[in-house]
Amino acid sequence: MLKETIAAAALGALLATSATAAYGPALPLTGWATQNGGTTGGAKYETVTVDNVDDLKKFAKAGNKTIYIKPGTYAGTVEVGSNVTLYGYPGVTITQPSKGSGIKLSGSKNVIIRNISVKGVGAVDEDDEDCLQINHESKNVWIDHVHVFDGHDGNMDIVNQSDYITVSWSKFTYTSASKNHQFSNLFGNSDSKTADANALKITAHHNWWGDGVKERMPRVRFGQVHVVNNLYTSSAASYCVRAGMKANIRVENNVFIGVKNPLDYNNQSKEGAKVSMIGNYYEKTSGNTTGQGTAFTPAYSMGVTDVSTKEKAYALRDSIQAYAGPTLAAPGSNDVTPISSNSVTSSNSEKSSSSEVTTSSSSAKSSSSEVPTSSSSGDVDATSSSATEPTSSSATEPESSSASETESSSSGTASITATAAHLYSVKASNRTLSIEGAAGKPLAIFDMQGRLLNVTRIQTNTFGTSLPRTGTYLVRVGQEKFVIRAR
């Protein structure tokens, strides 16, 4: 068993971060934002670091940039153009003005926003913009490790044919500054906007709807919305997920504790919603938990944490409570643009070439920058990442981890990290991790909740160690990062 102080010190040396820091898991992108060509933000463009609001607004609006934001408070509205990564150092807050949004995407394409707090002026029942607004056909957007709270109209809405969006490891709350209308997230803003039926493909995973949230976690019209491995704890809730006009929602392996109406219908008999309630955990809840019809099957494959027992559900709860919100490490010399959809999870039935990946649940093609490798035996040969990102230095004891996972869509047994240079051979087979050519390198193994399972130094060029169970793992060898799946 690893003690917290020992593990933190070891990871401090390993990751060149503070030994006392407890950063959250900076995991690869999954979900809908991996589709439609993927989401890379500003990865292919110039990187700048800003420490004042004028530069932040200028570079964000112009687009085609990776923007690192120094600690501080920045007055919005920050309008974000296309091909942009906004990545905050620890301690970045963007504030919403009395009218308008804190951060606003309007027709923006290929955007990543990570490690930022967005503070609203307080929820009041009057017509205004949302604290973080994704609007007007914005596409391929990844919102990760943000905290959005006290939004004037809503915390974060996704509306008007916006599409291919993943929201992950984020927190939504309200404080005493909000007097009413604590309605957090609206996905689809009108029954009359039938064009949204071909859009609003959204994945929400590992998010926390916490203090003060009364409704809309999210409220959905149309679209194909995957609500998976999230945490609901707001005692103020009148409902959590609401299915509205033609909603198509897969509510899967979430943890509901002390809330009312995990699922609510706007008009169950007339609006034609389809909702699948799959593998969720309920404790001290009241009201409806019953879906209707059969929701969509995702066009992507992702690991889903099992919450079928109290122990497993609490492990997910603890991880989300510890790491949701802006808990990522500061960018550094080895922590450049966050891993994007060039890190993909693929099924063992795929046909691989240098330009296309076809999964068993979708005919969608990946970008030519992906370099798939798979094996029908379940082995994984993962190439190392040239675009590393901040990694967790948390030191939760591995015994509490819930790393066992199921597939949410296709029957995938292999996963890869597709990258440029092959430095080490890393394989997983029959719960054995094998590493070739890395003698002398430090090794850290995390589960996909960011929990540290093992930290050591590799002594020989042929190295093997056992993994505690089947599932997906984040492995770091030296400064190279791999995502592997063991069966």
MARLO-51546 format. One record per residue: residue in three letters; x, y, z of N, C-alpha, C in turn. Coordinates in pm, whole numbers, plus 50000, padded with zeros to 5 digits. Each point is the difference from the previous one (the first is absolute). Example, Ala and Ser with C-alpha at 12.3 -4.5 7.8 and 13.67 -1.06 7.14 Angstrom:
# residues 2
ALA513194943150780499115011950000500905012050000/SER499655010549928500825011950006499235010950073/
***
This chain:
# residues 487
MET500844988150000499165011950000500885012450000/LEU499725009349910500795012249992499435010450093/LYS500815005650086499585011150085500025012949921/GLU499115009350037499835012249922501285008049992/THR500725001550110501195008549998501094994149913/ILE500164986750004501024993549921499685001249852/ALA498744997149965499615000549860500085014149945/ALA499595009850078500055013949953501435004349975/ALA500914996050089501405003749982500584993449876/ALA499654987249980500514992949883499495006249872/LEU498725003450000499455006149879500525014149979/GLY500335006750109500585013349985501294999449921/ALA500844990050033501244998449924499724995149859/LEU498994991349989499704994149870499485010249901/LEU499085008550046499315009149910500525014150007/ALA501055002450081500605013250014498975010250045/THR499104995850092499035009050060500214999950149/SER499265008450071500115000650144499624986950063/ALA500774995650099499704987450066498705000650077/THR499525011950032498765001150077498795002849911/ALA500245002249870498875002849913499174987549979/ALA498695001949988499094988949975499185003349876/TYR500624999049887499355003849877499034989249953/GLY499015004349926499024990749948500514992549878/PRO499244990049956500424991849886499775007249869/ALA501075003049930499915006349868499924988949896/LEU498814995049980499814988149919499685003549855/PRO500234990749909499715002849859498525002549975/LEU499735007249896498655002849957499274987249959/THR498744998850044499124989349953498655006249968/GLY499124991949944498645004649976499805006449864/TRP498915007449990499585005349870501025009449938/ALA500805006950080500985009449943501144993049927/THR500084986750010501004992749922499534997549858/GLN498725002249974499424997149869500075012349909/ASN499534998449877499955011049904501405005849974/GLY501014991449998501365004549977500805002750125/GLY499354999850117500715001650126500135014550044/THR500515001850120500135013350061501425001750051/THR500745009249941501405002250035500275014150051/GLY499015008949995500205013650047501115007049925/GLY500885006450074501105007549940501274992149984/ALA499924986850001501214991650001500925002549881/LYS499465003549886500815001749880500455014449979/TYR499735008450099500255014349982500955005350107/GLU500315012749992500935006550093499484999350143/THR500934998850095499665000250142500415013450060/VAL499085006150074500295012550070499584998550146/THR500645007750087499615000750141499585014250031/VAL498825001650063499465013350027499865002150150/ASP500125012850040499815003450141499125012350016/ASN499305004049893499095011450008498814997549910/VAL498885006450035498744996949932499995004849856/ASP500705010749969500025005149862500624989849906/ASP501144994350039500644989949916499144987449992/LEU499414996150113499164988250000498865001549900/LYS499305011250005498875002149910500465000949854/LYS501115006849977500495001649864500354986649937/PHE500814992050069500444987449943498864990049990/ALA499124999750101498894990449999499065002849884/LYS499655012449977499075003549893500604997749862/ALA501295002649986500664998349870500084985549958/GLY500114990950097500074985749970501384995449959/ASN500084987149965501264994049953501135001850101/LYS499764995750124500995002450104499794990550118/THR501114995750063499964994150133500355011050099/ILE499125002550095500155011250092500084994850142/TYR501155001750064500154997050142499725012850078/ILE499204998850105499555011650075500644999750139/LYS500735010350034500655001050131498965002050110/PRO500324996450125499025001450109499495014350012/GLY498735001150033499405013250018498544999949963/THR499355011650015498605001749966499905008749875/TYR499234995449903499885006649871498525003049975/ALA499695012449970498625004249980499534996549859/GLY498944991749991499444996749870499175011549943/THR499524999049880499824987849924501274996649919/VAL500424987250007501064994949915499344992449886/GLU500075005649880499474993549881501084991149940/VAL499644987549972500984990149955499744996649854/GLY501015001849918499914996549859500264985249977/SER500364996449879500234986149963501474996250017/ASN500244987050017501354994450014500745006350118/VAL499364999350116500535006550121500044990050114/THR501115000250075500074993850132500185010950103/LEU499105000550098500175008350120500334990650115/TYR501175001850059500444991450110500505009050113/GLY499334999350114500365008650111501024993950093/TYR500955008150044500804996150116499074998650120/PRO500404992750104499174999750120499735014250051/GLY498735003050027499655013050054499505010049898/VAL499454995249887499445008949898498495000650014/THR499465012150008498555002150002499635010349894/ILE499024996749920499425009549905498615003650049/THR499705012950010498755004450060499005004449894/GLN498754997250029498905004049913499625014550029/PRO499815008249897499545013650024498525000250039/SER499505011750038498595001050039499074996549886/LYS500445001949877499274995549882500984993049907/GLY499624988349953500884992549911500604987850067/SER500904993249931500624987650047501395002550056/GLY500474990550081501415000150039500884995349885/ILE499654988349945500654994649881498914997149899/LYS500235003749875498964998549898500584993949873/LEU499374989349954500304993949871498785001949912/SER500175006149886498915002249906500474996049861/GLY499584988249956500444994949872501454995749998/SER500614998050115501424996450009500194985249970/LYS501124996849940500314986149966501344996150061/ASN500064987850055501254994250048500595008150115/VAL499354998950117500385008050117500184990850121/ILE501085002550077500224993250128500115010550109/ILE499244998150109500055009050116500234991550124/ARG501115002550072500374991450114500565008350115/ASN499704995250121500665004550122499705014750032/ILE498735003649990499585013950019498745000350087/SER499895009750090498735003050066499315011349924/VAL498684998749986499205010549937498945004150101/LYS500125012150050499165004850110498915009349948/GLY498754996550028498895008249958499675010950100/VAL499035008249963499595011250085498914995950097/GLY499534987649990498914995250085498764997449917/ALA499384988550024498844996049921498775008150042/VAL499385006349901498775007550019499104996849880/ASP498694999050024499094996149894499715011849907/GLU500965002849913499815010149898500794995949877/ASP499625005349887500574995549873501405005849981/ASP501004991550006501385004149977500764988149946/GLU501285001549977500824989249948500514991250114/ASP500574988949961500524990350097501445003250036/CYS500434994650112501365002550046501024995049896/LEU499804987949952500794994549890499014995949892/GLN500065006449886498984998049897500604993949875/ILE499384989049952500414993149878498815000549906/ASN500125007649891498825004349926500285000149850/HIS498935000949923500045002949856500934990849920/GLU499714987150010500714989949920501484999050033/SER500365002450123501374996950043500184984849996/LYS501174995649954500204985749981501384995850044/ASN500074987450045501254994050048500615008550110/VAL499374998950116500395007850118500234990450116/TRP501105002050073500304992350120500125009550118/ILE499084998650096500025007550125500454990350109/ASP501135002850065500604990250091500575007050123/HIS499704994750117500545005250126499725015050016/VAL498755003749983499605013750030499014999950116/HIS499885011350067498965002150103499185012049957/VAL498744997749971499105010649959498945001750109/PHE499875012250050499065001950112499375013849996/ASP498795000550055499255012650013499745007049868/GLY499784992249894499675006049872498705007950004/HIS499975011449933498855009050006498734993149950/ASP500054994649878498844992749947500184985050022/GLY501134994649960500364986150025501494999150020/ASN500474988750048501454998550015500674997649864/MET499554989849928500584997249869498934993649913/ASP499605006849895499024994649906500664996749867/ILE499464989749933500454996049867498774999849911/VAL499945009249902498755002449929500255002949853/ASN498885000749925499985004749861500964992349909/GLN499754987049989500714990949910501494998750030/SER500425003650118501384996750040500134984950010/ASP501204994749976500104985649975501394994750029/TYR500114987150028501264992850024500755006450116/ILE499434998650118500505006850119500184990150113/THR501115001150071500254992350121500205009650117/VAL499304997450109500165007550125500454990150106/SER501205001850055500574989950089500655006250123/TRP499974992850111500715003650123499745014650040/SER498765004349986499655013850031498975000550113/LYS499885011750061499155001750117499045011649976/PHE498754998050039498965010149983499305002150134/THR500035012450050499445002950131499375014050001/TYR499315003050110499505013450029500295003150146/THR500275012750028500245004650136498845008950043/SER500165006450116498965009050051499845012549913/ALA500945002249907499865011349908498854997949901/SER499534987749987498894996849910498704999350078/LYS499005007549953498755001350074498904990849948/ASN499984997549871499054990749940500504996349861/HIS499284991149931500404995549867501374993050002/GLN500194991550100501254992250007499864987849907/PHE499875002949871499774989949897501284999149917/SER500764989450017501415000049962500274998649851/ASN499484989649936500464996749865498844996449908/LEU499835007849897498954998049901500644995449870/PHE499634988249954500484994849872498825000049902/GLY499905010549920498855001949913499015009450066/ASN499775011749939499275010650072498605002849950/SER499484992049905498655002549953499424987649934/ASP498724997150028499324988949934499865002449850/SER500015012649960499765003449859501244998449912/LYS501184998550061501244999349922500274985449961/THR499214995449904500074985949962501314996449930/ALA500755009949950501324997249941500964994450104/ASP499735002350127500854994450106499954984950004/ALA499014994049934499914985449997501194993949929/ASN500665007649915501184995149929501295005150062/ALA499915005750120501185005650067499924996350149/LEU500635008250084499994998050146500474986050038/LYS501044995249935500644987550041501035003650107/ILE499674996350124500765004950116500294988250094/THR501234999250047500384990650106500325007850125/ALA499374996450111500315006050131500474988950093/HIS501295000350039500514989350086500905005550111/HIS499934993750114500815003550118499805014650043/ASN498765004749987499665013350047499264999150133/TRP499975011150074499385000450131498995011450006/TRP498734996350012498975009950028499815000350151/GLY500485010950062500085000650145499145010950060/ASP500535006950099499245009250084499175009849920/GLY498745001350041499145010649951499314997749867/VAL500364989349928499384997849868498604994350020/LYS499005006549939498624995550016499514991649882/GLU500385003749879499494993149882501045000249888/ARG499674992749892500775000049875501434994950020/MET500104986750016501314993950024500264988349902/PRO499775001549871499435011349927498524998049972/ARG499375010249939498684998849940500224999249850/VAL499434989849936500374996649862498785000649908/ARG500195006349885499104998849886500814994449882/PHE499374991249924500624994849877501374993850030/GLY500864999949900501384995750019500164985550039/GLN501254996250023500384987050054500985002850114/VAL499514999350120500765004450117500344988050087/HIS501304998250024500524989050081500415005650136/VAL499244996650102500245004750136500564988150078/VAL501335000050023500654987750044501035003050109/ASN499984992150108500985000950109500085013950063/ASN498835006350018499945012950067499534998250144/LEU500125010750079499625000050141498945010750024/TYR498954996050072498905009150037499834999850151/THR500205011550064499885000550147499225012050050/SER499395007949911499355012350044498714997150074/SER499995003250130498784998150080498915009749960/ALA500355010349922499025009949954499284995549874/ALA500384988649944499494995949870498504996950005/SER499265005549903498634995549978499994988949895/TYR500955000349910500284988749911501445001249954/CYS500524989049943501384999949948499975000849847/VAL499854988749932499934999849854498545001549958/ARG499735009049909498645001249946500004997349851/ALA499064991449957499814996749859498855008249946/GLY500305008549901499005008249935499714995449860/MET499645009449914499554997049864501014991649921/LYS499584987949964500784990749917501394997450056/ALA500165001550129501324997350061500394985549978/ASN501304997849983500564986749980501194999050095/ILE499804993950117500975001050108500374986150051/ARG501314997750011500534987850061500585003950135/VAL499314996250107500395003650137500634987750062/GLU501344999950010500734987650020501025000950114/ASN499874991050098500994998250106500345013050072/ASN498955007750032500165012050080499734997050146/VAL500415009250088499804998550144499085011150048/PHE498824996250049499015009350052499904998050151/ILE500335010250078499964998850146499235011950058/GLY498914997050070499265010350072499305010149912/VAL499524995749882499355009249908498584995249968/LYS499195009049947498654996749955500004998149849/ASN499174990749956499774998049857501284999549917/PRO500754989350013501164998549911499645002149853/LEU498794995849962499525002349864498625006350007/ASP499785010149918498725006849994499625001849854/TYR498695000149973499515002449865499285013349995/ASN500215007549893499265012349984498534997149967/ASN499804991049904498664995249968500164986049945/GLN499924990250088500394986449966499164994249886/SER498735003049996499134993549903500025006649863/LYS500375012749992499845007449875501305003549929/GLU501115000250069501215005549939500944989949938/GLY499694987250014500734989649927501444998150040/ALA500335002250127501384998250045500344985250011/LYS501274996949971500544986650022501115001250104/VAL499894992150107500995000650107500334985850045/SER501284996549998500464987350056500715002750130/MET499524993850107500625001150133500784987150023/ILE501335000949998500864988149997500995000550116/GLY499934990450091501054997750099500245011150098/ASN499025008850026500215011150092499934995650146/TYR500605007950088499984997450144499135010650066/TYR499054995550085499095009050068500104997950152/GLU500165010950071500034999350146499255012150057/LYS499014997250085499215010550063499405009449895/THR499524994149891499335007749896498504997650007/SER499245008949939498564998349988499585004249861/GLY498824995449958499525003749869500414990249892/ASN499855004349877500104991149886501434995949966/THR500164987249967501274994849948499764991449876/THR498815000649944499624990949892500055006849864/GLY500754994249908500075005249865498834995349915/GLN500055003449872498984995249906500634998949862/GLY499594989749926500584997849870501464995950011/THR500715000849889501424996549996500785011449938/ALA500935005250076500835011149951501054994849904/PHE500745009349943501034997149900501144991950059/THR500744993449914501284993850035501105009149947/PRO500975004050084501025009449954500784995149880/ALA500415009649918500834996949884501474998750036/TYR500315001850126501374999150050500044989450109/SER501204996150040500194990550108500775006750112/MET499554998050124500715006050114499854990850121/GLY500975000650089499924992550123498985006250093/VAL499184991750064498985004750093500214993050134/THR500115007850107500274994450132498744993650057/ASP500164988050051498934992450062499635006350135/VAL498725002750023499545005450129498914991150060/SER500114987049974498944990750039499964997150149/THR501045003450074500014998150145500295013450068/LYS499705000750127500255012350077501495003249999/GLU500844990150015501445002250002500485006349868/LYS499534994449890500405005249870499435013949975/ALA498755002050039499375013149982500705010650084/TYR500394996550121500695009650087501405003249948/ALA500654990249937501315002749942499885010449889/LEU498974998649917499795009949896499615013550061/ARG499114999750099499615012450069501225007250055/ASP500864992850070501175006350062500935006049896/SER500174992849889500885004849895499465012849937/ILE498715000149970499415011949939500025011750098/GLN499694997650126500035010950097501415005650018/ALA501004991549986501385004650016500515007449878/TYR499584995849880500685004449879499155007849901/ALA498675000250015499205008149908500295014750024/GLY499975007749893500365014150009501435002449958/PRO500515012150018501355003549952501094994850092/THR500284986949990500984993550085501234995149923/LEU500145004149875501144995449920501265007950036/ALA501144993949970501285006550024500235011549901/ALA500905008950037500395010849909500744994349881/PRO499875006449885500804995649886501475002350028/GLY500834990849956501445001150021500754995749876/SER501294997850015500834996849884499584987149934/ASN499454990750079499554987349944498494998949997/ASP499305010350040498544999950004499495010349900/VAL499954995949876499715009449894498514999149968/THR499634999649875498594999549966499384987250051/PRO498845000950066499364987950054499744989749892/ILE500084987350038499674989249907498595002249949/SER499824998649871498695002549940499464987149943/SER499155001149899499394988149945500974991549920/ASN501265004149986501004991149942500304988450093/SER499495000550125500014988450088498614994049996/VAL499854988449938498684994549979499904986150060/THR498794996450034499724986450042499334992849886/SER500534988649963499484993349881499654985650031/SER499134994249920499594986450025500904990249927/ASN499964987350041500874990149938499464995349866/SER498875005549957499484996449868500345010349895/GLU500865009950039500295010849907500894995449886/LYS499895007249889500914998349887500955011850002/SER501284997250012500955010950022500845002749877/SER500245012849976500975004549901500545013050050/SER500875006249925500575012650044499015011449993/SER498864997849939499075011149982498604997450051/GLU499684987950046498624998250041499894989350106/VAL499025002250091499634990250101498504998249992/THR499514987949982498584997550000499674991350118/THR499205005150093499634992250117498754992049970/SER499714990350086498874991249975498675007050022/SER500005011550070498745006950025499845012449916/SER500945002849912499905012249921500834998649875/SER499565006749895500795000649877500805012749993/ALA500045007350112500745012750002501484997449980/LYS500665008849923501424998849973500785009650086/SER501134995050050500865008750078500885008349908/SER500685009750060500885008449919501264992549963/SER500695005149898501174993149951501165000750096/SER499895008350103501085000850097499984988650099/GLU498934992150001499934988750090500784988349943/VAL500684992850088500824988749957499544987850077/PRO498924993449957499434989350078500854987550000/THR500004993050112500654987050013499104991350083/SER499664988349954499144991350080500374985549976/SER499484991550086500264985849990498764992550040/SER499614990149925498814992450033500174992050127/SER501214998150046500244992850124499735008350122/GLY499765013049980499775008950113501255007050046/ASP501174996749943501225007250034499915014249947/VAL500705008950064500065013849954501445004249990/ASP500385005249884501325005849983499785014949983/ALA500225007650107499675014250000501255008049973/THR499935009149903501125008649972500005011650096/SER501165005850024500115010350103499495013349949/SER499615008550094499385012849963501035011049990/SER499925007549891500835011849987499285012450045/ALA498774998450048499215011450048499544996950141/THR500934999750092499664996450137499245011250067/GLU499394996750115499175009650071500194998150149/PRO499525009550082500124998650144499334987350048/THR500654993250094499544987250050499755000950149/SER499084991850049499685000250141501194996350087/SER500175007250109500964995950102499274996250126/SER498724996149984499234995650114500544986750050/ALA499704996950124500574988150060498964992050075/THR498824998449940498974991950061500464985550000/GLU499744993050109500464986250009499284991649896/PRO500724991149931499394992849890498874990950042/GLU499954995750125498954991050043498625006249986/SER499925013350001498705006549991499565002449857/SER500864996549905499725003149860498944990949943/SER499245005749911498994992549925500385000149853/ALA501044992849966500525000849864499324990449905/SER499144991050052499324991049909499045007849915/GLU499954996949871499245008049906499254991149904/THR498975005649939499294993449894500035008849879/GLU499684994549886499935008149879498605005449984/SER499895012949966498695006149987499384997649863/SER500804996049904499434998049867500594987549938/SER500955001449909500534988449931500844991650095/SER500184987349963500664990550089501505001149989/GLY500535011750032501435002349987500794993150107/THR501154994449964500904994250098501395005849990/ALA500235009049907501315005949984499885015049993/SER500965007150057500045014549982501425004349972/ILE500125011749936501315004549956500175014650028/THR501225004550005500315014149992500795002049871/ALA499435007449908500625001749869500855012450000/THR501274998649965500955011050012501064999449893/ALA501025008150017501025001349897501144990050016/ALA500725000750110501244992350012499804987850090/HIS500574988849961499924987850078501294998550079/LEU499935002550131501204999250083500074987050078/TYR498874995450051499974987750079498894991049948/SER500164987150027498934990549973499224997850128/VAL498725003049999499144998350117498814991549959/LYS499824988650067498924990849966499294995650127/ALA498724996749983499234994250109499314987549948/SER500194988950071499364987549961499774991750125/ASN498774995250014499654991750116500395006750132/ARG499715013150008500245007950121501485001050035/THR500874998149902501445002150020500465011549913/LEU500625009950062500585011349927501454996849970/SER500375000549871501374997149957500595012449934/ILE501225003550039500685011749945501394995949955/GLU500325003449876501314996749944500795012849974/GLY501294999850030500895010849960499935012450086/ALA499654998550128499845011950085500774998750131/ALA501104992650001500774998350123500435013550056/GLY499835001650131500395012350067498935010750003/LYS498904998049927498955010149995499024998350116/PRO499485011150054498964998950102498684995949936/LEU499204992550075498724994949954498915003850100/ALA498895005249950498825002350083498794994649927/ILE499134993250072498784994149944498815005850075/PHE499045005449924498785005550058498804992749939/ASP498904999050077498774996049935499385012149934/MET498904998049928499455010949922499175009850083/GLN499984998150130499505010250090501155008550055/GLY501214997149954501155007750044500624995150128/ARG499644988350046500544994950127501324992849975/LEU500985003150081501314993749988499944985650046/LEU500434990849915500034985950035501414995050029/ASN500985005649931501374995250017500975010749954/VAL501105001450073501085008849958501324992950032/THR500874999249900501264992850018500985004849894/ARG501184994250002500985002649896500294987049927/ILE499975000449868500214988149918501484996350003/GLN500334987950039501384995950019500624993349878/THR499164993849916500544992349888499295003949871/ASN500614996849887499405003149871498784991449970/THR499894988750065498804991649989499345000050136/PHE498875007050011499375002250130498544995949994/GLY499514993950106498604996350008499455002050140/THR498725003650007499345001350129498534997049983/SER499374995250106498594996349994499115012250021/LEU498915000549926498975010050020498904994050089/PRO499395007950086499104994350101498734993849943/ARG499565004749881498774994949945499925004249854/THR499004994949930499795004449863499555014549999/GLY500205006749888499575013849989501035008549927/THR499775013150003500855009649931500905007050100/TYR501265002149961500995006050090500765011149928/LEU500455009650078500905010449953501394996550052/VAL500964998449910501354995750036500985010749956/ARG500905003950091501035009649964501374993550018/VAL500764999949891501374994850000500915011849971/GLY500785004150100500765012349984499045011649979/GLN500185007349890499095010849967498984996149892/GLU499974987249961499084995449897498764994050065/LYS498875002249937498724995850056499274990649905/PHE499354989850059499304989949922498644997450064/VAL499024997349917498714994950048499884985749950/ILE499844990550090499934986049961498774993550063/ARG499574989449939498874992350053500404985750020/ALA499814995050120500314986050032498714992050011/ARG500054988049949498804991550006500294987750084/
***
